[in-house]
Amino acid sequence: MKKLIIIATVLLTSTAFAKLNKNSSRKQIRRSNSVTVEAPQIAFSGSSTLYMSVLDVCQSAENEFRTARKVNVYKWVGSGDNASPEPVGKAYRYAPRSYSKQYCLKENCMWDDDFETVVTKRSLRYRIEILGEEVGDSGMSEVLFTKSYKIPVCD
């Protein structure tokens, strides 16, 4: 009986995944309930940091990313333990494509000379993994396929 259930499960899941492949559009993949999309995220700074998948980001200028859609903007109401965010509208969020990061050059960094600043430019191209359902009790998912993705220019 167990073998019959396993065979039926494999057949059902393989037909569900057969519709999606490397040539499937981003829209088709995102609409599917049978897969999980693993994509890098970009941090958008502001009053609070917002992390967005590269699939939800566009390039608004040569060296700037923007959220593809407007996101909620909040203000903090109250103070101390009673402070809470209150939505005040929607707006696009922006992030620079280039950013700098400081690295310590010694074991104990205390002075400015102990650090090196490195400027990094985020890529426009990413490898996205499309994962199937979890396998067994491991919590791990099988990579069905990978897809290259380029962040588009904003409309």
N, C-alpha and C positions, 0 to 999 in steps of 0.2 A: 504494500500500500504506500509506504514511504517513497519507494522508487517511482511510482506512478505520479505522486504529488510533485516530486522533484522534476520529472520529465515535463509535466504540464506547466510548471512554473517557468522552466527554461524556455519552452515553446512560446508561452505568452509574453515573456519579457523580450525574447529575441524578435518577435514580430512587432512589438511596440518600439524597439530601438531601430528596426529596419528602416523606418521612415526617416530617421535622422542619419546623416553622414557628413563627411568633410565638406560636401558641397551645399549643405543646408544653410539657409540664410540665418543671420543673427536673430531675426524676428521669429523664425520657426523654432530655433533652439530655445530661445527665452520663453516661448509660449508652452513648450513641452513640460508636462508634469512628471515625466518619467526619467528626467536627467537633472543633474546638478551642474552648474557652470562654475568652474574655478577660474577666477580672473584676478590679476593684481589690482590693488586699490591705490588711489591717489588721495592725499590728504589736502583738504581745503581749510586753511586757517581762517580765523575770525574770532568772534566772541567765544566760540567753541569750535573744536576741530571736527570736521565732517569728513568721513572716509567714503569715497564713491568708487565703485567698480569702474575700470577703464571702459567698460561697455556703456556706461552712463555719462561719459565725458566727451567733450569735443574740443577742438583747437580753435580758440577765438582769435588768436593773433600768432605771429611767428614764435613767440616765446611765452605763450600763456594758454592754460587750459581753462575750460569753463564747464560747469555742470550742464548737461544736455537739456535739462528742464529746470524750471524754477523750483526751489526747495523752501521749506518753511523757515522763517526768520523768527527768532524768539527774543524776548526781553525777560530779564529776571525780575520777579515781583517778590517783595518781602525781603527779609534779611535773616542771616544765621540759619538755624535749622528749619525755619519757616519759608526759606527762599524756594521758589519754584519757577520753571520756565513757562512763559505765556506766549502763545503765537501772536505775532503782530502783522504778518503778511508773508508774501513769497518774493524771492529774488534769486537771481543767478549768483553762484559763488565762483570765485576765480582763484587760480593757483599758478604760480610761475612755473615754467617748464624747467628752468635752471634753479638750483638751490645750493647753498653752501653748508658744509658740515665740518666741524672741527674734530681733529683726531689728536690724541695725546701721543707725543713722540717718546716720552720717557715713562719710567715706572710710576713716578708721582709727579703730576703736572701741577705747578703752582704759578708759574709766570707765563706771560703771553708768548715768550720765546719757546716754551715747552710744547706749544700746539702748532699743528699745521692745518690750514684751512684748504679744503678741497671743494672745488665747484663741480657739481654734477648736473648733467642735463638729462632729464627723463626722456625715455625713448617714445617714439610714436608707434612702434610695432611691438606686439606682444604675442606670446603663445598662450592660447586659452585651452584648458583641459575640459572635456565634456565627460562627466562621470555618470555611471549607471547607478542602480540601486545598491544599497549596502549588501555585502556578501556575508551571510551568517551572522554570528554574534560579535565579529571582530570590529564592526563599525567602519570598516574599510570599504571603499567603492572602487570598482574596476574602471580604469580609464578606457572609455569607448573609442575616442579619437581626440586628436588635438587639432586646433584650427589656428591659423595665423590671423591676427587682427591688427588693423591700423586705425588709430584714432582719427575720426573724420574731422573735416573743417566744419565749424558751426554754420547753421543756416542763417 
